[in-house]
Amino acid sequence: MIKTFGQAPPPPTFFEKLKDGLSKTTGALGESITGIFTRKKLDAATLGELEDALIRADMGAAQAANLSAAVGSGRYDKEISEGEIKSILADEITKLLSPVQKPLDIDSTKKPFVILVAGVNGTGKTTTIGKIAKRLTGQGLKLVLAAGDTFRAAAIEQLQVWGQRTGAEVIARGAGADAAGLAFDAIERARATKADVVLIDTAGRLQNKAGLMAELEKIARVIKKLDPTAPHAALLILDATTGQNAISQVEAFRAAVPLTGLVMTKLDGTAKGGILVALAARFGLPIHFIGVGEGVEDLQPFVAADFARALTGAS
């Protein structure tokens, strides 16, 4: 007798992973909405409680007030279901996030296209560079990776592993080498080999450390000696679990280098997923990618509507 076995279930989609990853935020928000709307009618008290729930999800006081006001608009003292509330919130959050939903575009007239990547310690910066490199090489682009996090030997080794995985050349020096000089060498090498893109890793630095921020400014200055228009993109990698602290990080890094976009990592397993809403409203910087796991496929382009639905638990 021949035994037959069922097919393995298909792997989860990124939206399913995003929904699962944001479950802590969604769960806390959903519980609040369930508790608030047992009274069934929208009044000042229920809207005030909704506003508090949105603040607890790290959306920021101003956006929480705007969103709760949008929910109440034209519906005051009317019966409303929990599902309707989630749907309205998802629509309003989508409107707010849509302007920052922008892909990372590589301008082929800039060759090499120089991408400077910054962030505080522990945001997953080097791993994110590797995942972006994998995506770009998959598009047929030739890359040079600059191991500019010269403070950590492990970061240099990590980038070299990504170089092997992606077929990108890695320019590296020993730990403690001058990061600005290394970035300069990487761009020169990219020019010599006709590479399309240079991705420059930098040391993780706390936003309140003036010396390290000055080094980041120096890297950007040195790059301009080779190409006055570079860096063509300056990405800040943010860790979703830091919540409202992400705002001060954007402010500090933007003062050091002209940021062109954000990447939000570690959205899986945090109850602070709403911080993306606060960042979009405050800075209006493009959000290129979001990450919900360790795998290469777990970093994907940001889609406002999908994020809003996953965040609110809307069907």
PAZA-518002 format. One line per 5 residues: number of its first residue (from 1); their letters; for each residue x, y, z of C-alpha. Coordinates in nm, 4 decimals. Layout:
REM residues N
NUM = A = X Y Z; ...;
END
This chain:
REM residues 315
1 = MIKTF = 0.0000 0.0000 0.0000; 0.1400 0.3360 -0.1044; 0.1175 0.6040 0.1573; 0.0365 0.9529 0.0422; 0.1295 1.2587 0.2333;
6 = GQAPP = -0.0336 1.5992 0.2228; 0.1609 1.8873 0.0770; 0.3454 2.1086 0.3210; 0.1587 2.4321 0.3906; 0.2889 2.7297 0.1939;
11 = PPTFF = 0.5282 2.9576 0.3818; 0.3621 3.2607 0.5407; 0.3396 3.5748 0.3309; 0.5137 3.8906 0.4450; 0.1755 4.0386 0.5386;
16 = EKLKD = 0.1041 3.7358 0.7581; 0.4451 3.7763 0.9215; 0.3818 4.1480 0.9670; 0.0428 4.0804 1.1230; 0.1969 3.8208 1.3520;
21 = GLSKT = 0.4923 4.0459 1.4324; 0.2685 4.3373 1.5263; 0.0436 4.1139 1.7367; 0.1616 4.2676 2.0647; 0.0684 4.6161 1.9475;
26 = TGALG = -0.2516 4.4924 1.7822; -0.3478 4.2842 2.0841; -0.3047 4.5695 2.3294; -0.4871 4.8114 2.0995; -0.7618 4.5586 2.0233;
31 = ESITG = -0.8222 4.4866 2.3909; -0.8536 4.8583 2.4563; -1.0981 4.9028 2.1684; -1.3032 4.6029 2.2863; -1.3188 4.7437 2.6374;
36 = IFTRK = -1.3983 5.0954 2.5243; -1.6759 5.0110 2.2820; -1.8776 4.7755 2.4959; -2.0895 5.0879 2.5501; -2.1557 5.0893 2.1731;
41 = KLDAA = -2.1835 5.4662 2.1371; -1.9187 5.7252 2.0627; -1.9075 6.0001 2.3195; -1.6408 6.2186 2.4783; -1.5459 5.9458 2.7262;
46 = TLGEL = -1.5027 5.6698 2.4670; -1.3043 5.8932 2.2334; -1.0824 5.9993 2.5236; -1.0158 5.6349 2.6088; -0.9399 5.5583 2.2426;
51 = EDALI = -0.6910 5.8446 2.2367; -0.5179 5.7025 2.5457; -0.5004 5.3576 2.3827; -0.3365 5.5058 2.0720; -0.0823 5.6899 2.2875;
56 = RADMG = 0.0028 5.3611 2.4630; 0.0687 5.2114 2.1171; 0.3399 5.4815 2.0750; 0.1613 5.6811 1.8055; 0.2371 6.0046 1.9892;
61 = AAQAA = -0.0027 6.2437 2.1618; -0.0672 6.4667 1.8593; -0.1459 6.1792 1.6231; -0.3534 5.9988 1.8837; -0.5664 6.3126 1.9206;
66 = NLSAA = -0.6006 6.3523 1.5426; -0.6913 5.9873 1.4888; -0.9510 5.9748 1.7658; -1.1012 6.2995 1.6326; -1.1198 6.1444 1.2845;
71 = VGSGR = -1.2998 5.8412 1.4293; -1.5507 6.0684 1.6034; -1.6095 6.2942 1.3026; -1.9744 6.2650 1.1968; -2.0267 5.9685 1.4289;
76 = YDKEI = -2.0634 6.1359 1.7671; -2.3269 5.9735 1.9885; -2.3936 5.7066 1.7246; -2.3700 5.3312 1.7602; -2.0526 5.1821 1.6177;
81 = SEGEI = -1.8990 4.8356 1.6194; -1.5485 4.7316 1.7162; -1.4856 4.6215 1.3548; -1.5925 4.9601 1.2210; -1.3560 5.1377 1.4598;
86 = KSILA = -1.0617 4.9241 1.3450; -1.1518 4.9801 0.9797; -1.1789 5.3587 1.0251; -0.8468 5.3675 1.2134; -0.6767 5.1612 0.9420;
91 = DEITK = -0.8045 5.3987 0.6733; -0.6910 5.7075 0.8654; -0.3471 5.5599 0.9398; -0.3098 5.4609 0.5732; -0.3788 5.8232 0.4696;
96 = LLSPV = -0.1131 5.9430 0.7121; 0.1472 5.6862 0.6053; 0.0903 5.6848 0.2284; 0.3058 5.9954 0.1626; 0.6104 5.8226 0.3190;
101 = QKPLD = 0.5639 5.4939 0.1314; 0.8525 5.5325 -0.1101; 1.0842 5.2672 -0.2546; 1.4605 5.3017 -0.2403; 1.5266 5.4191 -0.5949;
106 = IDSTK = 1.8765 5.3783 -0.7386; 1.9486 5.6636 -0.9796; 2.1455 5.5024 -1.2632; 2.2843 5.8417 -1.3680; 2.4809 5.8471 -1.0409;
111 = KPFVI = 2.7497 5.5837 -1.0774; 2.8296 5.4626 -0.8293; 2.5140 5.5451 -0.6349; 2.6427 5.5940 -0.2798; 2.4279 5.4857 0.0157;
116 = LVAGV = 2.5433 5.5806 0.3659; 2.3829 5.3759 0.6443; 2.3710 5.4940 1.0060; 2.2030 5.4046 1.3329; 2.2558 5.3456 1.7037;
121 = NGTGK = 2.4031 5.0227 1.8386; 2.1845 4.7162 1.8159; 1.9409 4.8246 1.5458; 2.0496 4.5476 1.3078; 2.2324 4.7889 1.0804;
126 = TTTIG = 2.4919 4.5552 0.9280; 2.2351 4.2779 0.8776; 1.9992 4.5257 0.7115; 2.2777 4.6352 0.4748; 2.3276 4.2712 0.3818;
131 = KIAKR = 1.9568 4.2230 0.3124; 1.9411 4.5387 0.0994; 2.2536 4.4204 -0.0858; 2.0825 4.0873 -0.1548; 1.7803 4.2707 -0.2967;
136 = LTGQG = 1.9932 4.5000 -0.5175; 2.2195 4.2256 -0.6517; 1.9020 4.0302 -0.7255; 1.8054 4.3206 -0.9517; 2.1274 4.2711 -1.1465;
141 = LKLVL = 2.3228 4.5579 -0.9892; 2.6936 4.5347 -0.9125; 2.7756 4.6351 -0.5531; 3.0679 4.7328 -0.3377; 3.0193 4.7079 0.0403;
146 = AAGDT = 3.2296 4.9266 0.2694; 3.2899 4.7793 0.6153; 3.2943 5.1195 0.7848; 3.2025 4.9900 1.1303; 3.5690 4.9703 1.2200;
151 = FRAAA = 3.4954 4.9689 1.5940; 3.3731 4.6079 1.5849; 3.5734 4.3287 1.4259; 3.2523 4.1206 1.4294; 3.0761 4.3772 1.2093;
156 = IEQLQ = 3.3587 4.3617 0.9541; 3.3383 3.9814 0.9465; 2.9591 3.9946 0.9247; 2.9717 4.2223 0.6197; 3.2302 3.9962 0.4550;
161 = VWGQR = 2.9890 3.7035 0.4961; 2.7164 3.9119 0.3275; 2.9631 3.9916 0.0505; 3.0084 3.6197 -0.0131; 2.6322 3.5611 -0.0081;
166 = TGAEV = 2.5551 3.8402 -0.2512; 2.8617 3.8344 -0.4742; 2.9431 4.1936 -0.3732; 3.3021 4.3062 -0.3243; 3.3776 4.4110 0.0337;
171 = IARGA = 3.6305 4.6813 0.1155; 3.7552 4.6285 0.4699; 4.0470 4.7243 0.6933; 4.1477 4.6153 1.0395; 3.9539 4.7142 1.3492;
176 = GADAA = 4.0222 5.0766 1.4425; 4.0936 5.1900 1.0847; 3.9763 5.5322 0.9694; 3.6165 5.4899 0.8547; 3.6143 5.8014 0.6335;
181 = GLAFD = 3.9274 5.6866 0.4483; 3.7737 5.3436 0.3990; 3.4555 5.4966 0.2509; 3.6734 5.7002 0.0133; 3.8602 5.3860 -0.0957;
186 = AIERA = 3.5338 5.1962 -0.1492; 3.3987 5.4622 -0.3844; 3.7260 5.4734 -0.5780; 3.7157 5.0941 -0.6093; 3.3534 5.1074 -0.7281;
191 = RATKA = 3.4521 5.3575 -0.9954; 3.7428 5.1403 -1.1096; 3.5242 4.8276 -1.1337; 3.2208 5.0154 -1.2742; 3.0026 4.9076 -0.9803;
196 = DVVLI = 2.6504 5.0495 -0.9664; 2.6119 5.0969 -0.5911; 2.8300 5.1481 -0.2840; 2.6729 5.0599 0.0508; 2.8673 5.2101 0.3413;
201 = DTAGR = 2.8274 5.0605 0.6884; 2.9127 5.2863 0.9832; 2.9733 5.2251 1.3507; 2.6702 5.2159 1.5730; 2.6661 5.5344 1.7724;
206 = LQNKA = 2.4476 5.6781 2.0441; 2.2807 5.9967 1.9290; 2.4125 6.1860 2.2350; 2.7816 6.1110 2.1709; 2.9201 6.4213 2.0000;
211 = GLMAE = 3.2523 6.2630 1.8986; 3.0915 5.9735 1.7143; 2.8383 6.1990 1.5454; 3.1274 6.4197 1.4317; 3.2910 6.1117 1.2760;
216 = LEKIA = 2.9727 6.0466 1.0787; 2.9828 6.4058 0.9526; 3.3472 6.3495 0.8526; 3.2541 6.0407 0.6475; 2.9903 6.2417 0.4604;
221 = RVIKK = 3.2414 6.5257 0.4052; 3.5123 6.2952 0.2704; 3.2658 6.1247 0.0342; 3.1846 6.4654 -0.1176; 3.5491 6.5107 -0.2188;
226 = LDPTA = 3.4967 6.2357 -0.4754; 3.1385 6.3263 -0.5655; 2.9844 6.6533 -0.4433; 2.6347 6.5024 -0.4832; 2.7113 6.2028 -0.2583;
231 = PHAAL = 2.5916 6.0386 -0.0461; 2.2953 5.9988 -0.2777; 2.0999 5.8263 -0.0029; 2.1526 5.8427 0.3733; 1.9482 5.5815 0.5547;
236 = LILDA = 1.8824 5.5662 0.9276; 1.8118 5.2197 1.0676; 1.5684 5.2308 1.3607; 1.4742 4.9582 1.6066; 1.0965 4.9536 1.6658;
241 = TTGQN = 1.1397 4.8335 2.0235; 1.2894 5.1706 2.1242; 0.9485 5.3381 2.0818; 0.9469 5.7146 2.1291; 1.3273 5.7218 2.1607;
246 = AISQV = 1.3340 5.6789 1.7821; 1.2218 6.0419 1.7502; 1.5308 6.1783 1.9255; 1.7469 5.9467 1.7136; 1.6052 6.0885 1.3900;
251 = EAFRA = 1.6546 6.4444 1.5172; 2.0184 6.3845 1.6157; 2.1229 6.1938 1.3030; 1.9435 6.4380 1.0752; 2.1520 6.7158 1.2299;
256 = AVPLT = 2.4718 6.5266 1.1390; 2.3867 6.4057 0.7871; 2.0981 6.4910 0.5526; 1.8831 6.1799 0.5984; 1.6886 6.0697 0.2919;
261 = GLVMT = 1.5012 5.7703 0.4311; 1.4267 5.5351 0.7191; 1.4315 5.1589 0.7683; 1.2425 5.0177 1.0679; 1.3626 4.6822 1.2008;
266 = KLDGT = 1.2415 4.4474 1.4760; 0.8711 4.5172 1.4334; 0.8143 4.1582 1.5364; 0.7491 4.1177 1.9055; 0.7111 4.4828 2.0080;
271 = AKGGI = 0.4083 4.6577 2.1530; 0.5447 4.9870 2.0153; 0.4654 4.9415 1.6454; 0.2714 5.2675 1.6415; 0.5993 5.4610 1.6529;
276 = LVALA = 0.6078 5.4446 1.2736; 0.2924 5.6583 1.2668; 0.4509 5.9160 1.4973; 0.7703 5.9272 1.2867; 0.5797 5.9720 0.9612;
281 = ARFGL = 0.3768 6.2598 1.1023; 0.6738 6.4295 1.2672; 0.9387 6.4073 0.9942; 0.7751 6.2999 0.6672; 1.0895 6.1049 0.5745;
286 = PIHFI = 1.0434 5.8195 0.3268; 1.0122 5.4777 0.4902; 1.1823 5.2413 0.2476; 1.1762 4.9074 0.4289; 1.0376 4.7396 0.7392;
291 = GVGEG = 1.1692 4.4231 0.9023; 0.9851 4.1530 1.0957; 1.2446 3.8805 1.1364; 1.5925 3.7447 1.0739; 1.5512 3.6057 0.7213;
296 = VEDLQ = 1.6468 3.7932 0.4050; 1.2818 3.7871 0.2965; 1.1768 3.9387 0.6300; 1.2890 4.2845 0.5162; 1.0396 4.4161 0.2618;
301 = PFVAA = 0.9387 4.7487 0.1052; 0.7025 4.9458 0.3258; 0.3364 4.9333 0.2193; 0.1219 5.1809 0.4134; -0.2146 5.0052 0.3771;
306 = DFARA = -0.0758 4.6653 0.4786; 0.0992 4.8137 0.7803; -0.2144 5.0027 0.8900; -0.4305 4.6892 0.8625; -0.1783 4.4772 1.0519;
311 = LTGAS = -0.1366 4.7442 1.3205; -0.5070 4.7889 1.3894; -0.6180 4.4308 1.3330; -0.8644 4.5474 1.0663; -1.0007 4.2724 0.8434;
END
